[in-house]
Amino acid sequence: MVLRDAVFQGAMGGASGYMVFLLHKHHQHVLYLQNSKLLYRTPPELRAAQSVLLLMLCFVFFYWTDCVVSLYLSSSSNNDSLTIHFQEFLTIGYAVLSPFMLIQRDGLLAECCHAR
């Protein structure tokens, strides 16, 4: 089971890396077309690449931490409620936190709130 998970995590990492590569290539093309290397804000291609990497790392962290806690709970005869609640948080943590990370990284929402 761990081998299967590692293979799929590796495939996800490879796909994310490829997406970052394509976004970097697009960014270089845009810089060439604009003929300027000085931009006042972080370009959308770089923000997207950073978001992809952040989401992938967050998912990997929650997934493997959940696996370690699950192994601990299955091998331990002492199942305290704190560890069980921590595992439940890890199980839903990525689904709960990832939208908030994307909202925070998107500056448009903050600008809309301040404009009103």
C-alpha positions as a Python dict, from the first residue, in 0.01 Angstrom:
ca = {
    (1, 'M'): (0, 0, 0),
    (2, 'V'): (285, 238, 81),
    (3, 'L'): (448, 165, -255),
    (4, 'R'): (124, 245, -437),
    (5, 'D'): (89, 570, -243),
    (6, 'A'): (451, 665, -313),
    (7, 'V'): (405, 599, -686),
    (8, 'F'): (94, 815, -705),
    (9, 'Q'): (253, 1087, -491),
    (10, 'G'): (549, 1081, -729),
    (11, 'A'): (314, 1109, -1027),
    (12, 'M'): (142, 1405, -863),
    (13, 'G'): (480, 1566, -795),
    (14, 'G'): (588, 1507, -1154),
    (15, 'A'): (267, 1658, -1289),
    (16, 'S'): (302, 1958, -1060),
    (17, 'G'): (664, 2002, -1161),
    (18, 'Y'): (569, 1987, -1528),
    (19, 'M'): (296, 2247, -1472),
    (20, 'V'): (547, 2476, -1299),
    (21, 'F'): (788, 2423, -1589),
    (22, 'L'): (519, 2522, -1841),
    (23, 'L'): (425, 2828, -1638),
    (24, 'H'): (791, 2931, -1617),
    (25, 'K'): (832, 2884, -1990),
    (26, 'H'): (521, 3096, -2051),
    (27, 'H'): (654, 3363, -1816),
    (28, 'Q'): (984, 3377, -2007),
    (29, 'H'): (791, 3412, -2334),
    (30, 'V'): (580, 3696, -2189),
    (31, 'L'): (894, 3875, -2068),
    (32, 'Y'): (1043, 3843, -2415),
    (33, 'L'): (728, 3988, -2573),
    (34, 'Q'): (707, 4274, -2324),
    (35, 'N'): (1077, 4343, -2369),
    (36, 'S'): (1101, 4441, -2004),
    (37, 'K'): (1230, 4249, -1708),
    (38, 'L'): (1101, 4499, -1453),
    (39, 'L'): (749, 4428, -1338),
    (40, 'Y'): (581, 4604, -1050),
    (41, 'R'): (382, 4302, -931),
    (42, 'T'): (449, 3935, -927),
    (43, 'P'): (335, 3805, -1267),
    (44, 'P'): (31, 3576, -1269),
    (45, 'E'): (238, 3288, -1409),
    (46, 'L'): (471, 3296, -1108),
    (47, 'R'): (182, 3329, -863),
    (48, 'A'): (15, 3027, -1025),
    (49, 'A'): (337, 2826, -1007),
    (50, 'Q'): (380, 2918, -640),
    (51, 'S'): (19, 2820, -569),
    (52, 'V'): (64, 2483, -741),
    (53, 'L'): (375, 2409, -536),
    (54, 'L'): (217, 2529, -213),
    (55, 'L'): (-94, 2314, -262),
    (56, 'M'): (113, 2009, -356),
    (57, 'L'): (340, 2045, -53),
    (58, 'C'): (41, 2100, 175),
    (59, 'F'): (-130, 1788, 42),
    (60, 'V'): (184, 1577, 78),
    (61, 'F'): (234, 1704, 434),
    (62, 'F'): (-123, 1623, 542),
    (63, 'Y'): (-123, 1287, 365),
    (64, 'W'): (203, 1152, 503),
    (65, 'T'): (142, 1290, 852),
    (66, 'D'): (-195, 1115, 848),
    (67, 'C'): (-23, 792, 738),
    (68, 'V'): (226, 813, 1026),
    (69, 'V'): (-47, 883, 1281),
    (70, 'S'): (-257, 597, 1140),
    (71, 'L'): (37, 358, 1170),
    (72, 'Y'): (93, 474, 1527),
    (73, 'L'): (-274, 422, 1615),
    (74, 'S'): (-286, 78, 1456),
    (75, 'S'): (31, -41, 1631),
    (76, 'S'): (-51, 117, 1967),
    (77, 'S'): (-291, -37, 2212),
    (78, 'N'): (-342, 301, 2379),
    (79, 'N'): (-574, 506, 2158),
    (80, 'D'): (-615, 836, 2337),
    (81, 'S'): (-878, 1082, 2218),
    (82, 'L'): (-624, 1357, 2142),
    (83, 'T'): (-445, 1141, 1885),
    (84, 'I'): (-773, 1033, 1729),
    (85, 'H'): (-892, 1395, 1701),
    (86, 'F'): (-555, 1492, 1555),
    (87, 'Q'): (-592, 1218, 1292),
    (88, 'E'): (-942, 1342, 1209),
    (89, 'F'): (-803, 1694, 1162),
    (90, 'L'): (-532, 1557, 932),
    (91, 'T'): (-793, 1367, 731),
    (92, 'I'): (-997, 1679, 655),
    (93, 'G'): (-720, 1937, 697),
    (94, 'Y'): (-623, 1972, 332),
    (95, 'A'): (-983, 2001, 214),
    (96, 'V'): (-1054, 2269, 474),
    (97, 'L'): (-733, 2473, 450),
    (98, 'S'): (-655, 2468, 77),
    (99, 'P'): (-942, 2702, -28),
    (100, 'F'): (-835, 2954, 237),
    (101, 'M'): (-475, 2938, 115),
    (102, 'L'): (-591, 3009, -240),
    (103, 'I'): (-815, 3295, -124),
    (104, 'Q'): (-529, 3445, 76),
    (105, 'R'): (-288, 3414, -218),
    (106, 'D'): (-534, 3578, -455),
    (107, 'G'): (-492, 3950, -406),
    (108, 'L'): (-811, 4037, -595),
    (109, 'L'): (-1036, 3936, -308),
    (110, 'A'): (-847, 4159, -65),
    (111, 'E'): (-863, 4449, -313),
    (112, 'C'): (-1239, 4403, -353),
    (113, 'C'): (-1292, 4409, 24),
    (114, 'H'): (-1084, 4723, 67),
    (115, 'A'): (-1252, 4899, -226),
    (116, 'R'): (-1595, 4891, -60),
}
